[in-house]
Amino acid sequence: MSVTDKVLALLGAFSHEERALTLTELSQRTGLSLPTVHRRAAELVAWGALERGRDRRYRVGLRLWEVAALAPRGHGIRDVALPFLQGLYDVTKQQHIHLSVRNHMDVVILERLSAPNAPQVLSRAGGRFGTFATGAGLVLLAHAPGEVREEYLSKPLVRYTEETVTDPGRLRSMLAAVRRDGYSNSDRMMATDVHCVGAPIYGPDGTVEAAVSICFRAGTQSFHELAPSVRTAARRITQALRAEPEKATARPDAK
């Protein structure tokens, strides 16, 4: 492994569930020797990418957050979209509002607004899903390049609930409907009590850069009533991005 590989392995060892790790745990997670972990971790602490607490555990440092804030498909799109996400939340009063982008075969959530009584979902700002079964995921997959869709559909699809669509032919039809209708409909595909509706956000060059979606408790409201509001929010974000093209310059196929 190169020095860069070792550094990236150390940073990749942290997760939402494991935010603080000892040197030994870092060594076990990366397969690197303790002396190597000690040297590289010390360099990362000096630069600010890691922080070492009084408990002798290492955590991700604020310097990484500062660098990540420069990502155009991260805070750039989020800053433009946030007022419209808040407006969608105020109008629909739905439990979860998501702003998401595609990173090759994953869905990355840039922002989430949630109500106190919202149903339990696995999503979080900065979270990553290796599935397109969500409302936003269906939109992003529907508008992904053909080779990306076929790569995803060629693999075994995970069934999260009895409503999860795992048949490639049926999913292709659903994705075609998303492109035709301008919105997605994920009815209890990720959780038995969650229904999601999503719509595409277009960049200045006409390609889909992101998706906005709302998730609500299944059976409490018709998605037909909510789809127009979601599409309106997506259209307004699209217009705002076109007014600030530098905020949406990265291609969604970046790995």
ZATORKE-672191 format. One record per residue (C-alpha): residue in one letter; y, z, x. Coordinates in Angstrom, 2 decimals. Layout:
<residuo A Y Y Z Z X X>
...
# end
This chain:
<residuo M Y 0.00 Z 0.00 X 0.00>
<residuo S Y 3.51 Z -0.77 X 1.18>
<residuo V Y 6.17 Z 1.93 X 1.25>
<residuo T Y 7.65 Z 0.40 X -1.89>
<residuo D Y 4.27 Z 0.53 X -3.64>
<residuo K Y 3.92 Z 4.19 X -2.73>
<residuo V Y 7.40 Z 5.07 X -4.00>
<residuo L Y 6.82 Z 3.22 X -7.27>
<residuo A Y 3.44 Z 4.90 X -7.68>
<residuo L Y 5.11 Z 8.29 X -7.36>
<residuo L Y 7.75 Z 7.46 X -9.94>
<residuo G Y 5.11 Z 5.99 X -12.24>
<residuo A Y 3.09 Z 9.20 X -12.11>
<residuo F Y 5.51 Z 10.89 X -14.50>
<residuo S Y 5.16 Z 10.47 X -18.24>
<residuo H Y 6.60 Z 11.82 X -21.48>
<residuo E Y 3.72 Z 14.30 X -21.60>
<residuo E Y 3.83 Z 15.21 X -17.88>
<residuo R Y 7.48 Z 15.53 X -16.88>
<residuo A Y 7.00 Z 18.06 X -14.06>
<residuo L Y 4.38 Z 17.63 X -11.33>
<residuo T Y 3.41 Z 19.45 X -8.14>
<residuo L Y 2.71 Z 17.68 X -4.86>
<residuo T Y -1.00 Z 18.11 X -5.47>
<residuo E Y -0.74 Z 16.59 X -8.94>
<residuo L Y 1.31 Z 13.69 X -7.58>
<residuo S Y -1.36 Z 13.12 X -4.95>
<residuo Q Y -4.13 Z 13.16 X -7.55>
<residuo R Y -2.30 Z 10.80 X -9.90>
<residuo T Y -1.37 Z 8.26 X -7.22>
<residuo G Y -4.35 Z 8.50 X -4.87>
<residuo L Y -1.96 Z 9.08 X -1.95>
<residuo S Y -2.55 Z 11.75 X 0.69>
<residuo L Y -0.61 Z 14.99 X 0.51>
<residuo P Y 1.34 Z 14.28 X 3.75>
<residuo T Y 2.36 Z 10.86 X 2.41>
<residuo V Y 3.40 Z 12.32 X -0.94>
<residuo H Y 5.39 Z 15.03 X 0.81>
<residuo R Y 7.33 Z 12.50 X 2.93>
<residuo R Y 8.03 Z 10.03 X 0.14>
<residuo A Y 8.93 Z 12.78 X -2.35>
<residuo A Y 11.39 Z 14.29 X 0.13>
<residuo E Y 13.08 Z 10.90 X 0.53>
<residuo L Y 13.28 Z 10.46 X -3.24>
<residuo V Y 14.78 Z 13.93 X -3.64>
<residuo A Y 17.39 Z 13.15 X -0.98>
<residuo W Y 18.36 Z 9.95 X -2.81>
<residuo G Y 18.37 Z 11.63 X -6.24>
<residuo A Y 15.45 Z 9.81 X -7.83>
<residuo L Y 13.50 Z 13.09 X -7.98>
<residuo E Y 14.57 Z 16.71 X -8.31>
<residuo R Y 12.60 Z 19.74 X -7.09>
<residuo G Y 12.87 Z 22.89 X -9.19>
<residuo R Y 12.48 Z 26.53 X -8.26>
<residuo D Y 8.93 Z 26.31 X -9.57>
<residuo R Y 8.25 Z 23.80 X -6.74>
<residuo R Y 7.56 Z 21.06 X -9.28>
<residuo Y Y 9.14 Z 17.65 X -9.11>
<residuo R Y 10.97 Z 15.96 X -11.98>
<residuo V Y 12.69 Z 12.61 X -12.45>
<residuo G Y 16.25 Z 12.81 X -11.14>
<residuo L Y 19.51 Z 11.82 X -12.81>
<residuo R Y 20.09 Z 9.07 X -10.25>
<residuo L Y 17.35 Z 7.03 X -11.92>
<residuo W Y 19.06 Z 7.46 X -15.29>
<residuo E Y 22.29 Z 6.17 X -13.77>
<residuo V Y 20.53 Z 3.09 X -12.42>
<residuo A Y 18.62 Z 2.49 X -15.67>
<residuo A Y 21.89 Z 2.58 X -17.59>
<residuo L Y 22.83 Z -0.69 X -15.87>
<residuo A Y 19.94 Z -2.61 X -17.46>
<residuo P Y 21.47 Z -5.24 X -19.79>
<residuo R Y 18.60 Z -5.03 X -22.26>
<residuo G Y 18.79 Z -1.24 X -22.21>
<residuo H Y 22.15 Z 0.40 X -22.64>
<residuo G Y 23.94 Z -2.96 X -22.91>
<residuo I Y 22.27 Z -3.95 X -26.16>
<residuo R Y 22.10 Z -0.34 X -27.31>
<residuo D Y 25.85 Z 0.19 X -26.92>
<residuo V Y 26.59 Z -2.93 X -28.96>
<residuo A Y 24.00 Z -2.15 X -31.64>
<residuo L Y 24.54 Z 1.59 X -32.11>
<residuo P Y 27.42 Z 1.40 X -34.65>
<residuo F Y 25.40 Z -1.01 X -36.79>
<residuo L Y 22.27 Z 1.14 X -36.52>
<residuo Q Y 24.31 Z 4.08 X -37.75>
<residuo G Y 25.67 Z 1.96 X -40.58>
<residuo L Y 22.15 Z 0.92 X -41.58>
<residuo Y Y 21.08 Z 4.55 X -41.57>
<residuo D Y 24.04 Z 5.57 X -43.73>
<residuo V Y 23.42 Z 2.78 X -46.25>
<residuo T Y 19.64 Z 3.06 X -46.62>
<residuo K Y 19.19 Z 6.79 X -45.99>
<residuo Q Y 15.80 Z 5.94 X -44.51>
<residuo Q Y 13.92 Z 8.23 X -42.18>
<residuo H Y 13.77 Z 6.22 X -38.93>
<residuo I Y 15.95 Z 3.45 X -37.55>
<residuo H Y 14.68 Z 1.72 X -34.39>
<residuo L Y 16.15 Z -0.71 X -31.88>
<residuo S Y 13.41 Z -2.32 X -29.77>
<residuo V Y 12.86 Z -5.06 X -27.19>
<residuo R Y 9.78 Z -6.76 X -25.81>
<residuo N Y 8.77 Z -6.34 X -22.18>
<residuo H Y 5.98 Z -8.89 X -21.73>
<residuo M Y 3.07 Z -7.34 X -23.68>
<residuo D Y 4.79 Z -4.08 X -24.60>
<residuo V Y 7.41 Z -2.95 X -27.11>
<residuo V Y 10.11 Z -0.72 X -25.60>
<residuo I Y 12.25 Z 1.42 X -27.90>
<residuo L Y 15.91 Z 1.55 X -26.85>
<residuo E Y 17.17 Z 3.83 X -29.62>
<residuo R Y 15.92 Z 5.83 X -32.59>
<residuo L Y 17.89 Z 7.51 X -35.36>
<residuo S Y 15.86 Z 9.91 X -37.49>
<residuo A Y 16.38 Z 12.06 X -40.57>
<residuo P Y 15.29 Z 15.73 X -40.61>
<residuo N Y 12.66 Z 15.02 X -43.28>
<residuo A Y 11.31 Z 11.90 X -41.57>
<residuo P Y 7.54 Z 11.35 X -41.40>
<residuo Q Y 5.93 Z 11.99 X -38.04>
<residuo V Y 5.92 Z 8.92 X -35.80>
<residuo L Y 5.00 Z 8.39 X -32.16>
<residuo S Y 8.18 Z 6.52 X -31.28>
<residuo R Y 10.96 Z 7.85 X -29.06>
<residuo A Y 13.93 Z 6.39 X -27.26>
<residuo G Y 12.65 Z 5.06 X -23.95>
<residuo G Y 9.09 Z 4.99 X -25.24>
<residuo R Y 6.72 Z 2.08 X -24.75>
<residuo F Y 4.00 Z 0.73 X -27.04>
<residuo G Y 1.22 Z -1.61 X -26.01>
<residuo T Y 0.90 Z -2.82 X -29.60>
<residuo F Y 2.82 Z -5.07 X -31.98>
<residuo A Y 1.59 Z -3.44 X -35.20>
<residuo T Y 5.00 Z -1.90 X -35.94>
<residuo G Y 7.82 Z -3.47 X -37.95>
<residuo A Y 9.81 Z -4.25 X -34.80>
<residuo G Y 6.68 Z -5.26 X -32.92>
<residuo L Y 5.74 Z -7.90 X -35.48>
<residuo V Y 9.23 Z -9.42 X -35.18>
<residuo L Y 9.12 Z -9.47 X -31.39>
<residuo L Y 5.63 Z -10.95 X -31.27>
<residuo A Y 6.47 Z -13.56 X -33.91>
<residuo H Y 9.38 Z -14.82 X -31.81>
<residuo A Y 7.67 Z -14.47 X -28.41>
<residuo P Y 6.62 Z -17.59 X -26.48>
<residuo G Y 3.36 Z -19.08 X -27.74>
<residuo E Y 1.44 Z -18.11 X -24.61>
<residuo V Y 2.42 Z -14.46 X -25.07>
<residuo R Y 1.20 Z -14.45 X -28.68>
<residuo E Y -2.09 Z -16.09 X -27.72>
<residuo E Y -2.62 Z -13.66 X -24.83>
<residuo Y Y -2.13 Z -10.74 X -27.21>
<residuo L Y -4.33 Z -12.24 X -29.93>
<residuo S Y -7.10 Z -13.10 X -27.46>
<residuo K Y -7.72 Z -9.41 X -26.75>
<residuo P Y -9.43 Z -6.89 X -29.04>
<residuo L Y -6.82 Z -5.51 X -31.45>
<residuo V Y -6.79 Z -1.75 X -32.05>
<residuo R Y -7.24 Z -0.55 X -35.63>
<residuo Y Y -4.93 Z 2.43 X -36.17>
<residuo T Y -5.48 Z 2.71 X -39.92>
<residuo E Y -7.49 Z 0.91 X -42.59>
<residuo E Y -4.42 Z -1.30 X -43.15>
<residuo T Y -4.07 Z -2.43 X -39.54>
<residuo V Y -4.49 Z -6.20 X -39.30>
<residuo T Y -6.96 Z -6.96 X -36.49>
<residuo D Y -8.09 Z -10.43 X -37.50>
<residuo P Y -6.27 Z -12.96 X -35.23>
<residuo G Y -6.14 Z -15.63 X -37.93>
<residuo R Y -4.60 Z -13.31 X -40.50>
<residuo L Y -2.14 Z -11.95 X -37.94>
<residuo R Y -1.06 Z -15.48 X -37.04>
<residuo S Y -0.27 Z -16.05 X -40.72>
<residuo M Y 1.75 Z -12.83 X -40.83>
<residuo L Y 3.74 Z -13.85 X -37.76>
<residuo A Y 4.46 Z -17.25 X -39.27>
<residuo A Y 5.75 Z -15.48 X -42.40>
<residuo V Y 8.04 Z -13.33 X -40.22>
<residuo R Y 9.57 Z -16.45 X -38.69>
<residuo R Y 9.91 Z -18.07 X -42.12>
<residuo D Y 11.28 Z -15.09 X -44.06>
<residuo G Y 13.41 Z -13.49 X -41.34>
<residuo Y Y 11.83 Z -10.05 X -41.60>
<residuo S Y 8.54 Z -8.25 X -41.00>
<residuo N Y 6.48 Z -5.96 X -43.21>
<residuo S Y 4.24 Z -3.38 X -41.52>
<residuo D Y 2.68 Z -1.50 X -44.41>
<residuo R Y 0.79 Z 1.54 X -43.06>
<residuo M Y -0.45 Z -0.46 X -40.08>
<residuo M Y 0.42 Z 2.25 X -37.52>
<residuo A Y 0.15 Z 5.40 X -39.63>
<residuo T Y -1.25 Z 6.05 X -43.10>
<residuo D Y 2.07 Z 7.33 X -44.47>
<residuo V Y 4.57 Z 5.02 X -42.70>
<residuo H Y 5.95 Z 1.67 X -43.91>
<residuo C Y 8.27 Z -0.37 X -41.66>
<residuo V Y 10.54 Z -3.39 X -42.11>
<residuo G Y 12.05 Z -5.25 X -39.13>
<residuo A Y 14.41 Z -8.16 X -38.45>
<residuo P Y 15.27 Z -10.19 X -35.32>
<residuo I Y 18.41 Z -9.86 X -33.21>
<residuo Y Y 19.41 Z -13.09 X -31.45>
<residuo G Y 21.13 Z -13.43 X -28.09>
<residuo P Y 23.94 Z -15.85 X -27.25>
<residuo D Y 21.45 Z -18.62 X -26.39>
<residuo G Y 19.65 Z -18.39 X -29.74>
<residuo T Y 16.52 Z -16.62 X -28.54>
<residuo V Y 15.41 Z -13.29 X -29.99>
<residuo E Y 16.55 Z -10.48 X -27.69>
<residuo A Y 15.63 Z -7.43 X -29.78>
<residuo A Y 14.60 Z -6.20 X -33.21>
<residuo V Y 16.00 Z -3.64 X -35.60>
<residuo S Y 13.65 Z -1.86 X -37.99>
<residuo I Y 13.49 Z 0.97 X -40.48>
<residuo C Y 10.46 Z 3.15 X -41.16>
<residuo F Y 10.05 Z 5.19 X -44.31>
<residuo R Y 7.40 Z 7.19 X -46.09>
<residuo A Y 4.97 Z 4.74 X -47.67>
<residuo G Y 5.16 Z 4.50 X -51.43>
<residuo T Y 8.69 Z 5.91 X -51.74>
<residuo Q Y 10.57 Z 2.60 X -51.80>
<residuo S Y 9.99 Z -1.15 X -51.97>
<residuo F Y 10.35 Z -3.04 X -48.71>
<residuo H Y 11.88 Z -5.89 X -50.73>
<residuo E Y 14.85 Z -3.61 X -51.47>
<residuo L Y 15.31 Z -2.67 X -47.83>
<residuo A Y 14.76 Z -6.05 X -46.14>
<residuo P Y 18.26 Z -7.40 X -47.00>
<residuo S Y 19.95 Z -4.39 X -45.41>
<residuo V Y 17.83 Z -4.68 X -42.27>
<residuo R Y 18.57 Z -8.40 X -41.99>
<residuo T Y 22.30 Z -7.77 X -42.48>
<residuo A Y 22.32 Z -5.18 X -39.68>
<residuo A Y 20.41 Z -7.57 X -37.39>
<residuo R Y 22.85 Z -10.38 X -38.16>
<residuo R Y 25.86 Z -8.19 X -37.40>
<residuo I Y 24.36 Z -7.05 X -34.11>
<residuo T Y 23.66 Z -10.71 X -33.27>
<residuo Q Y 27.30 Z -11.57 X -33.92>
<residuo A Y 28.48 Z -8.67 X -31.76>
<residuo L Y 26.18 Z -9.71 X -28.90>
<residuo R Y 27.51 Z -13.24 X -29.03>
<residuo A Y 31.01 Z -11.81 X -28.68>
<residuo E Y 29.83 Z -9.89 X -25.59>
<residuo P Y 27.24 Z -12.25 X -23.99>
<residuo E Y 27.05 Z -10.22 X -20.77>
<residuo K Y 25.32 Z -7.45 X -22.77>
<residuo A Y 22.29 Z -9.68 X -23.47>
<residuo T Y 21.55 Z -11.67 X -20.35>
<residuo A Y 17.99 Z -10.63 X -19.39>
<residuo R Y 15.03 Z -12.67 X -20.56>
<residuo P Y 12.52 Z -10.82 X -22.76>
<residuo D Y 9.54 Z -12.05 X -20.74>
<residuo A Y 10.42 Z -9.92 X -17.70>
<residuo K Y 7.28 Z -8.06 X -16.65>
# end
